[in-house]
Amino acid sequence: MTKNSSKGRPSTSIREVVKNRGFDTDSLDGKKELELLVPDLNKKDRGKIVDTALRKFADAEELKPYQAELIRMQSHLETTGRKAIILFDGRDASGKGGTIRRVTRYMNEKHYRMIALGKPTRAQQTELHMKRYIEHFPHAGKIVLFDRSWYNRAMVEPIMGFCTKKQYRDFMEKVNGYEDSFVADGETILIKLYFSVSKKEQQRRFDRRRDDPLRRWKLSEVDLQAQELWDEFTAAKYRLLKRTHTERNPWWVIRSDNKQRARLETMKLILSLVKYRGRRRNLDFRPDPKIVIPGDVECKKMERAKRKHGEFIR
């Protein structure tokens, strides 16, 4: 069922049914009327709601075996004293935050942290760019997940004018060396994920954020210009992968138009990259190559697309 599920929109049918019946759920009367909705549903609407609920349930159940494995992985890191740093970078509205929430859903909160840094302070702007990220690196047995990382300096900052050309060049020249030093102890695992969403799907998600008061806060200054600057971000993505995908610290591109598939395959990828004891032998840990693409392979795909169409596609 989940293979044919909608692209991250399991509750759309329920919202449509309620809206089409003219209920105002923000008012007290609307809430009272909503309680009477189920007995009055026609067969078609009842079927839509049941189908939506089952799809949502099936999606959650599909993730649970891998979420259980993530707990085993976390326990192994704690026991052995190893550390993991996982970067969630990529386009705006590409599903980074939602994937992080599913990855950490059942983890022990004492042994992982999610870091989403805001704009640097004036003092931080005078310091080494990497410093404010390094300050959040994990201790032995811990996991840190960055919702956007030091690679802001390679994507958002140069395009939006938040850094100088020299700062960008310096970063691109030095970042591979920094990352080599991070993992040189043999105890630190660095996983770099780039979430890639299509232009059409990104626009749909922006529209939903704009129209939903519970999601409107997600719309940032960068979001509002992301569609207009699509080609600039695509070119920056190519340079990023071309120069900072290394054999020691590779990039993994996650196709994320379908959120459920992106979340599931991200879990598989993380579990396949971290060695740990107690792994279930009857569980498939192989990521779908249509969803999870090595950074160097993505570069070649982008180069072929440019030769064929005269420009990068995504």
Secondary structure by P-SEA (a helix, b strand, c coil): ccccccccccaaaaaaaaaaaccccccaaaaaaaaaccccccaaaaaaaaaaaaaaaaaaaaaaaaaaaaaaaaaaaaaabbbbbbbbcccccccaaaaaaaaacccccccbbbbbbccccccccccccaaaaaaacccccbbbbbccccccccccccccccccaaaaaaaaacaaaaaaaaaccccbbbbbbbbbbcaaaaaaaaaaaaacccccccccccccccccaaaaaaaaaaaaaaccccccbbbbbbbcccaaaaaaaaaaaaaaacccccccccccccccccccccaaaaaaaaaaaaaacccccc
